[in-house]
């Protein structure tokens, strides 16, 4: 009799309270794991988007710096450097490959903002002189909210060596028409989707000196 009762007690299952406790613990663990995974995923997406934005800004500034560093004066009476508040147009020298050999050729480069996209157009060789063809504009940076250029000019009758202006050459300035600016200040604002779908912006600033500027 005692042995049979002991066997029945050993075969007894979980009570309802015990099952509820186990289910609650498992649920809490599941919610915690999901919350941690979801938070980690959002953080990864944010870091990845931020990294992409900074990479776009870095690449844009590197290309601008390379082009402006090779800017040249087209003619002693007209440098052909046209700088506006939101666009650039100038002549320079760039690398080119011809029959497997690295050469240097003249180029006519334009930067302008079109529908939120910073585009770079480059006429090379004879195209730079005649512009007989229409090259496809290279989409350089997307989601651009703002881009602005300022140009450093030698200051006259002041205590500073240079001053910034929003266009090059300045209106009615024959002297500036013959030269290049000392430097170009660039402001670039890129938009991206932040938390909860809100639009956020990242701002980049740089100053690019021109080796032939002021000559």
N, C-alpha and C positions, 0 to 999 in steps of 0.2 A: 504493500500500500504506500509506504513512504517513498519507495523507489519510483513508483508510477507518478506520484505527485511531483517529485523532483524533476522528472522528465518533462511533465507538462509545463512547469515553470521555466525550464530551459528553452522550450519551444515557443514561449510567449513572444509576440512581435513588438514593434515600437508603438508607443502610445501616440495619440493625435498631437499632444503637446510637443513631444520629442520631434515629430515630423515637421511641425510648424517651426520649431527652433532651427532645425537643419535647413529648411527651405529659406528661412530668413537670413541665415549666415551665408548660404550660397548666393542669394540675391545681392546681399551687400558686397560680397567679393566681386560678383559680376559687374555691378554698377561701378565699383571702384576701378576695375580693370578697364571698362569702357571709357570712363571719364579720363583716365590717364592716357589711354590710346588716342582719344579724340583731341585732348589738349596737345599731345605730342604731334599729331597730324597737322593741327592748325599752326603750331609753332614752326613746323617744317615748311609748310606752304608759305608762311610769312617770311621766313628766312630766305627761302628760295626766290620769292618775288623780289625781296629787297636786294638780294645778291644780283639778280638779273638787271635791276634798275641801275645799280652802281656800275655794273659791267658795261651797260650801254653808255652811261655817262663817261666812263673812262675811255672807251673806244672812240667815242665822238671827239673828245678833247685831244686824244692822240693823233687822230686824222687831221683835225684842224691845225694842230701844232706843226705837223709835218708839212702841210700845204703852205701855211703862212711863213714858215721858216725858209721856204724856197721861193717866196714871192720876189718878183723882180720888177724893175722899172722898164716899162715897155719902150718909152721914147723920152728923150731929155725934156721934151715939151709937154708930155702927157704920160704919166705913169700907168694909166688905165686901171688904177685901183679905185673901185667904187664901193664905198662902205656905207650901208644904210643901217637904220636901227635894228632891222630884223633880217638883213640879207647881206651877202658878200659877193663881190665879183672882181677877180684879179687874174693876172698872168703870173706864171711861175715855171719852175722846172720840176720834172718828175722822172722817176725811173720807168724804163720801158724795155721790153725784151723783143729783139729782132733776130730771127733765125738762131735762137738759142743764146744770143749774146746780150748782156746787160748794157743798155745805152741810156743816155739822158736826152730827153726831148722837151720841147716847150709845151705848156698846157694852159688852157683857159678854164678856170675853175669857178663854179658858182655854188653858193650855199643859200638855200631859201626854205622857208617853212610853208608847207602846203597841206592844208587840212589836218593839222596835227602831226604831220610827218616831216622831219628834217631831211631834205633831199640834197644830194651832191651831184652836180653835173660837171663833167670834165671833157673838154675838147682837146685832143692831143695831136701833135705834129701839124700837118697842113690844116687840119680841121680847126686848130686854134687860130689860124690866120684868116681862114675863109668862112668857117662855120657852115660848110657846104652840106653837112649832114646833121641829123638831130639825134644825138646819143640818148639812150634811155637813162633817165635820172635814177641814180642809186638811192634807194630808200635807206637812209642812214640811221635814223632813230625814230621809233614810234611813240605815240602817246605824249607828244611834246605839248605842254601847255603854254610855254613861253620860251623864246630865245631872243636875246638882245645883245647887241654889239656896241661897244664904245671904243673910241680911237684916241690914242695919246699923241698930242701935238706939242711941239716946242712952245713953251710959254714966252710971251713977249712982255717986257717991262713988269715983271712980277718977281717975287722972292722964291718962286718954285721953278723947277726945271721943265716941267711939262704940265699939261692940263688935258682933261678928257672932254671929248665932244661926241655928239650922237651921229655924225655923218662925216664922210671923207670923200672928196675934199670939202672943206667948209665953203659955203656959198660965197662967190666973188673972191675966192682966194686962189690966185694964179700960182702962188708959191707951193701950196699944198697939192695942186694938180700935178706938179712935176715930181713930187716925192711920195714916199710911203710913210704911213704912220709909224711912230716909234714902237708902238705895241697895240694889241687889240685885247680889250677886256670882254670876256664872254660870260653871260649868265644863261644857264640852261635849267628849265623846270620841267620835270617829267612826272606825269600823273600815273597812279597805279591804284588798284582796288585794295583797300585796307580791310580792317575788321568789320564784320557785319555789312559788307558790301559798300561801305562808304569810300568815296574817292579821297585819296591822300596824294600828297606831292612831295617830291624830293628835289632840292635845289643844289645846283653845282655852279661853282664860280672859278674862273681862272684868268690869268693874264699871260698873253703870249707875246713875247718880244719879237720884233722883225729885225733880222741882221742888217738889212739894207735900209731900215727906217731912218728918216731924217736926212738922207744923203741927197 
